[in-house]
Amino acid sequence: MSKFDREKVMPRYFMIAVVLTVIGVAVLVKALYIMTAKKEYWTEVADRLKRDSVSVKPTRGNILSCDGQLMASSIPEFKLFMDFQALNESGKDSLWMEKLDSICIGLHEIFPEKTAEEFKKHLEEGRTAVQKNGKVGSRHWPIWKRRVDFYVFSQVHNLPILNMPFNTTQMADGFIIRSSFKSGFSIEEYNARRRPFGSLAQRTVGDMFGAKDTARCGLELSFDSILRGTNGIVNRRKVLDKYRNITVLPPIDGADIVTTIDVNMQDLAERAVIDELKLIGGDLGVAILMEVKTGDVKAIVNMTRCADGEYREVKNNAVADLREPGSVFKTASFLVALDDGVVDTTYRIETGSGVYHMHGRDMKDHNWRNGGYHNISLPRALEVSSNIGVSRVIDEFYGNNPEKYVDGLYRIGIATDLHIPLVGATAPRIRRPRKNKRGQYENWSKTALPWMSIGYETQIPPISTVTFYNAIANDGRMMRPRFVKKVVKNGETLMEFPPEVVKEHIAKPQTIKTMQTILTHVVSQGLGKKAGSKLFKVAGKTGTAQIAEGGGYKTGIVKYWLSFAGFFPADDPLYSCIVCLKKSGLPASGGGMSGVVFHQISEGVMARYLKRNVTDAHDSTTVVIPDVKNGDLTAAHVVLRQLGVKTNNGWNGDVATGNPVWGNTVRNRDNIVMTPTKMTANSMPDVTGMGARDAVYLLESRGLKVKLNGRGKVRAQSISYGKEIAPGTTCILTLN
């Protein structure tokens, strides 16, 4: 093997490296030269190139509410332009000058923001502009700066000169170009995304990047492949010096998705959250309303206070925010203990005077300044949300075996990843205790378990918390939150998403029944009273957690996460709901603030279930026969017969001919007695008790002039009954 000659080989490598470096630098310099000095030349070359085939975008599918109302839809929008060179080449330039004033006046009427003189100056500027090729007149001069809808485009298209038909259609990526060589008027057509209900459920429904026509967030992004459809292809061929479009592959429009959102419930929840946020000066508000049996999300609210003080949906906090849940988590802690059988409802806890020293730290109840709760039962500890009561139970029975407690949390489903079909959704994070080789817990202190049991040291999004409470309401059956029910197109169902069970049983049936009772008592006799209703039973749990921001709990900004989670009606649950509010400083109360929003939502939702029968509105003394005015008995008889109300037969009205028979009516308990009155041509009739229409008709038919004061039945007449009258006399009628 020959020896490596370093002195000969290394200079060769160096020369190769120098040559490659020089070539690389030359390529970069040439690229920079083309991008700068030659940019205009190559841009013009690109503009002269015509593609043989063009991609045609389909119409994006709609997003519908649970009852089929449009929540997001694609509608055409247009940009309006003038091609003055085409106008000049068509020989219509003189006609344009003749009609220019009319066009500008019409544009001003369509777009009042700009005067006719401003439009004229603007269009003249485009007509006299000199292009780089030396030709006079812009080929793409905007008539209006923004996109317009079809109605506005139609109005512009009806103006003089501009009303000439389009004779070419050119497709380009993302929009359609239509132009007229005769008038020079051209448009660019876009598929714009619009929400008929405005910002309602905005972050859940989702947004689009308008310029790119791509999905940005929410269901728009999650179901983009279904909504978008499939692009088509149009072949462009030159025929008689003009390009014609021949469809090779037609575009396939996107399908519609039917969501579980109820527009009315969504509107109710949003208004309730915003009203409370304004009242307490809150920074953020979240609410989720879920159907118990199916897991359908009927409303989801995410309101953030913006810089201008208004509340808008900026982020889907309901599914994306990982936060320490606070006292609503205590329900999970006691459910684990009850299901494991380590305690029952008779178990009593000594909470002392509201302050209890646990492993070097003080655990405090909310009323520690007032002396605490002392010795209380396990259900009462949840009713009054005693931190000491819950943490002592968990620490006593799981302190030496924290894995069993955490395993219990995973067993009851509160730590389950729900796989929410919204981009940005996060799974709960409940850390597990880990032992090293020596059998010691790593990164796990003695205080971890007590504070975890009351909702700290865990991170759970609101959607996971309400799903857990929904499972309790559903007798232990945990349903996956459902946002979309099906995919439809042209009235045909292409795909269905049936309700899905995550866990058949999160705990023993008796444990669930016990917890349902305790949560009902939290509202009826505990801290959740403001969430309750006088019309139906409510069950739930309050929560108030301090948020660490900008340096921790002590040195940072003091903010609170207030929540209430529960279900209603408690005796036969239909809906579960969670309300979370974020605010700075005191006062801060989950029951007194979030509970109020829960109350507003629950009563508003249940009001839709009120059904009343007409028989419920009266008793044995109620008279259901209507009050009938005096006047035309023929018309009254026809109406009463349609209503099924009995009338007497002692009058001679000719219903068939419709001729009026004037008379009086008397209402009895089970019928209407109608008595005709005799009238003479020259004497004043009695019109008291008649309606204004009958009274005016009767008097004017006798040549009298009538003046009315008031409304309702005639109470008095200025000419007495039976008095002789003369045509042209004015009679003043006073009505009730």
Secondary structure, DSSP 8 states (H G I E B T S, - for coil): -----HHHHHHHHHHHHHHHHHHHHHHHHHHHHHHHTTHHHHHHHHHH---SEEEE------EE-TTS-EEEEEEEEEEEEE-HHHHHHTT-HHHHHHHHHHHHHHHHHH-TTS-HHHHHHHHHHHHH-B-TTS-BS-SSEESSSS-B-HHHHHHHHTSTTTTS---EEEEETTEEEEE-TTT-EEEEEEEEEE-TTTTTTHHHH--EETTTTEE-SHHHHHTHHHHH-B-EEEEEEEETTEEEEEEEE--B---EEEES--HHHHHHHHHHHHHHHHHHT-SEEEEEEEETTT-BEEEEEEEEE-TTS-EE--S-HHHH--B--GGGGHHHHHHHHHHHTS--TT-EEE-TTSEEEETTEEEE-TTGGGT---EEEHHHHHHTT-HHHHHHHHHHHHTT-HHHHHHHHHHTTTT-----SSTT----B----EE-TTS-EES--TTHHHHHHTT-S-BB-HHHHHHHHHHHHTTT-EE--B-EEEEEETTEEEEE----EEES-SS-HHHHHHHHHHHHHHHHHSTTGGG--SSS--EEEEEEEEE--SSHHHHS--EEEEEEEEEESTTS--EEEEEEEEEESS---IIIIIHHHHHHHHHHHHGGG----GGGG--TT---S----BEEHHHHHHHHHHHT--B-S-S---TTTT---EEEEEE-SS-EEEEE----TTB----TTBBHHHHHHHHHTTT-EEEEESSSBEEEESS-TT-B--TT-EEEEEE-
